[in-house]
Amino acid sequence: MQRIKQHNGELRGGARYTKLRRPVEIKYFETYKEHKLAARREYEIKKLSHTEKDQLCQKGYIPLEDFK
């Protein structure tokens, strides 16, 4: 929640990219115990097509093996 508040200008911080795209909202999230695993998953998600990302948001977690 802190990161969303930062992106929406409620708290100091947040990316410049989101300043022009406010308000931002969470469409999908996963939790990880290790930052390394979360960063790896974020990189995998960034490589998905727009359609695959939409499916991920609508249906919840979809293993990446399903897209190959």
ABEGO torsion letter per residue (X at the ends): XAAAAAAAGABBEEBAAAAAAOBBBBABBBBBABAAAAAAAAAAAAABBAAAAAAAAAAEBBBAAAAX
